[in-house]
């Protein structure tokens, strides 16, 4: 392990989106379900805290895989989705 086992209660991850934006590093392929599930399971092995929060920055196209990975790994789940539009999204519903 890179980090010692402790009572970590928060994991923040900015995962690869797969948008291939200029200036982005390691963003050729988006994180897939199996990578997301492994990331969450690795955090669960690392923490000794009884309750924790996970914040994942992701594209809207990854939302289903993230929810599925969280539900398969976590005992209880409360989710919040906050969609932020980019120049690549069709966000006509936000326009007046």
C-alpha positions in Angstrom: 0.0 0.0 0.0 1.1 3.5 -0.7 -0.9 4.9 2.2 -1.1 3.4 5.7 -4.4 1.9 6.8 -6.3 4.5 8.8 -9.8 5.8 9.4 -10.1 7.7 6.2 -13.7 9.0 5.7 -13.4 10.7 2.4 -12.2 9.7 -1.1 -12.1 12.2 -3.9 -11.3 10.9 -7.4 -11.2 12.7 -10.7 -11.3 9.8 -13.1 -10.5 9.7 -16.8 -13.5 10.8 -18.8 -12.3 9.6 -22.2 -13.0 13.0 -23.9 -9.4 13.4 -25.3 -9.3 17.1 -24.6 -6.2 19.0 -25.6 -3.9 19.3 -22.6 -5.5 16.4 -20.7 -3.2 13.7 -19.5 -4.2 10.0 -19.4 -7.7 10.8 -20.7 -7.8 8.7 -23.9 -10.1 6.0 -22.4 -12.8 6.5 -19.8 -12.7 4.5 -16.6 -14.9 1.5 -17.0 -17.0 -0.4 -14.5 -14.3 -2.9 -13.4 -11.8 -0.1 -12.8 -14.4 1.9 -10.8 -15.3 -1.1 -8.7 -11.6 -1.9 -8.0 -10.9 1.7 -7.0 -13.8 1.6 -4.5 -12.8 -1.8 -3.1 -9.2 -0.7 -2.7 -10.4 2.3 -0.7 -12.6 0.0 1.4 -9.5 -2.1 2.2 -7.5 0.9 3.1 -10.0 2.6 5.5 -10.9 1.6 9.0 -13.7 4.2 9.3 -17.2 2.8 9.7 -18.7 5.5 7.5 -17.2 7.2 4.5 -18.0 9.4 1.6 -16.9 9.1 -2.0 -16.8 12.0 -4.4 -16.1 11.1 -8.0 -15.7 13.7 -10.8 -16.9 12.0 -14.0 -18.6 12.5 -17.3 -22.3 12.0 -17.6 -21.7 9.0 -19.7 -20.0 7.2 -16.8 -22.9 7.9 -14.3 -24.5 4.4 -14.7 -21.2 2.5 -14.3 -20.4 4.6 -11.2 -23.8 4.0 -9.6 -23.5 0.3 -10.4 -19.9 0.0 -8.9 -21.0 1.9 -5.8 -24.1 -0.3 -5.3 -22.1 -3.5 -5.7 -19.4 -2.4 -3.2 -21.2 -0.3 -0.5 -23.6 -1.5 2.1 -25.7 1.7 2.1 -25.7 4.3 -0.6 -27.0 7.8 -0.9 -26.2 9.5 -4.1 -26.2 13.0 -5.5 -25.7 13.8 -9.1 -24.7 17.3 -10.1 -24.4 17.7 -13.9 -22.1 20.3 -15.1 -22.3 21.1 -18.8 -19.2 21.3 -20.9 -18.8 22.5 -24.4 -19.2 18.9 -25.5 -22.6 18.5 -23.9 -25.9 19.5 -25.4 -27.3 21.5 -22.6 -30.2 23.2 -24.3 -32.4 22.4 -21.2 -30.3 25.0 -19.3 -30.8 27.8 -21.9 -33.6 30.3 -21.6 
